[in-house]
Amino acid sequence: MASVLWGFHAKHLSGGRGDCLQSQNKHQMGGGRLKILVLSFYFRPDLSAGSFRTTAFVDALKQKMSVDGQIDVLTTLPNRYSSFSVDASAEERTPGLSIVRIALPPHQSGMFDQARAFIVFAREVLRHTRAQEYDLVFATSSRLMTAVLGAWVAYKKRIPLYLDIRDIFVDTIKDVLPRHFAILAKPVFVLLEHLTINSASKVNLVSRGFAQYFSARYPKQRFSYFTNGIDDEFLSLKAPESGTRTSESLEVLYAGNLGEGQGLHAIIPDLAKRMRGRIRFKIIGDGGRKDVLRAALASAGVDNVELLPPMKRAQLIAAYQAADVLFLHLNDYDAFRKVLPSKLFEYGAIGKPIWAGVSGYAAEFVRAELDNSAVFYPCNVDEAEQVFRQLRLQNEPRLGFVAKFARTNIANELVNDVVNTIS
């Protein structure tokens, strides 16, 4: 596939992208309806940042489209966690919107399982799009390959591509893959990233921490920065009452993925043991390192950590509201200095104290945007215990933060940017 991509890369750089845009302008001026393809590995009702983001984008896009416009969403049946299942229709069709959810083979968090699942997704996307005509492809991607798939479809259809990049996969594979595999795989992914980013008409980056990486490598590309945001479920919450907690043992909550990237197995056992009698950890979620975390807790003899499976959004919000402190952690890898965890937006909307083990851009963001937060360097137990004392153990609504980062507003701005790509 890489050899073919070289061909489409050359065509785009030699005028293919401009030809596509000219064709689209002519199509729109002629009164034809606008038809957009949205590719996302996750979509409602799945539990993931990609699902929440893409769902909000599609809702906003539908509001923007004319009555005869059409949005086709190609995604997967809920598969984020093997331990959490939720019913979803394989197909949903309403006026102006078609959602097709592709069934994947059973898979865990392993690289080969995920690769096999993506191959099934890609094959079905190509089958569904073969006889369809579109005016633009919007692809949102964290692990690069959905972006590559979107680039391939856009090339075959000779239409513009708008990419929404949620992670720098080339930058993370050295940290999250076995070393021998990463050495072999990285040149391939570097090539795929190069061809894909350069083929896009526009690229959005969800974190400004990505700016230096991408602008240095792709100086001719146009970038925008529409972040993740706060979902409506959090905006409608009753503001928490202020007041200092008096409980002797505080409940500290983490909710999210339990993978190598979060590195909870590298911080929670020692931190929980050290702060036994002062805090109790409640950890909600699943992922590739959950068993490692469970084993580390047992080995350390920790009895103040409760592990719970993923839960529905309403239950999760109730758990947030019941907690005293919200905890976040990213592993001590260079790549994670650039990311902005989507979880921060949920946490920020709740009004609880935030205890965050992050570095780089995420640390800057927390300090600048989130009152009543304490930041420590990832995996540093001593500093984590020290900065915990900085927290005001009370609820404090972050009204300015909520107004600034409402996902609906961000999604509307992203939609306007996408539509401008073909107008």
ZIVEN-V834778 format. One record per backbone hydrogen bond with DSSP energy under -1.0 kcal/mol. NH is the residue of the N-H (numbers start at 1). CO is the residue of the C=O. If there is no record, write none. Layout:
BEGIN
<<NH:CO> <NH:CO>>
END
This chain:
BEGIN
<<5:1> <6:2> <8:4> <9:5> <10:6> <11:7> <12:8> <13:9> <14:10> <15:12> <16:11> <17:12> <19:15> <20:16> <21:17> <22:18> <23:19> <24:20> <25:21> <26:22> <27:23> <28:24> <29:25> <30:26> <31:28> <32:27> <36:70> <37:136> <38:72> <39:138> <40:74> <46:43> <52:48> <53:49> <54:50> <55:51> <56:52> <57:53> <58:54> <59:55> <60:56> <61:57> <62:58> <63:59> <64:60> <65:61> <69:66> <70:34> <71:96> <72:36> <73:98> <74:38> <75:100> <77:102> <84:81> <92:99> <94:97> <97:94> <98:71> <99:92> <100:73> <101:90> <102:75> <114:110> <115:111> <116:112> <117:113> <118:114> <119:115> <120:116> <121:117> <122:118> <123:119> <124:120> <125:121> <126:122> <127:123> <128:124> <129:125> <132:129> <135:35> <137:160> <138:37> <139:162> <140:39> <141:164> <145:143> <148:144> <149:145> <150:146> <151:147> <152:148> <153:149> <154:150> <155:151> <156:152> <157:153> <159:154> <162:137> <163:202> <164:139> <165:204> <166:141> <172:168> <173:169> <175:172> <176:172> <177:173> <182:178> <183:179> <184:180> <185:181> <186:182> <189:185> <190:186> <191:187> <192:188> <193:189> <194:190> <195:191> <196:192> <197:193> <198:194> <199:195> <201:161> <202:161> <203:222> <204:163> <205:224> <206:165> <210:207> <211:208> <214:210> <215:211> <216:212> <217:213> <218:214> <221:218> <224:203> <230:405> <234:231> <235:231> <236:232> <245:393> <250:278> <252:280> <253:325> <254:282> <256:284> <258:286> <263:259> <266:263> <267:264> <268:264> <271:267> <272:268> <273:269> <274:270> <275:271> <276:273> <278:275> <279:275> <280:250> <281:304> <282:252> <283:306> <284:254> <285:308> <289:258> <290:287> <293:289> <294:290> <295:291> <296:292> <297:293> <298:294> <299:295> <300:296> <302:297> <306:281> <308:283> <316:312> <317:313> <318:314> <319:315> <320:316> <321:317> <322:318> <323:319> <324:251> <325:251> <326:353> <327:253> <328:355> <330:357> <331:261> <333:331> <336:333> <337:334> <338:335> <344:341> <345:342> <347:343> <348:344> <349:345> <354:372> <355:326> <356:374> <357:328> <358:356> <361:337> <364:360> <365:361> <366:362> <367:363> <368:364> <369:365> <370:366> <374:354> <376:356> <380:377> <381:379> <384:380> <385:381> <386:382> <387:383> <388:384> <389:386> <390:387> <391:388> <394:392> <396:351> <402:398> <403:399> <404:400> <405:401> <407:230> <410:406> <411:407> <412:408> <413:409> <414:410> <415:411> <416:412> <417:413> <418:414> <419:415> <420:416> <422:419>>
END
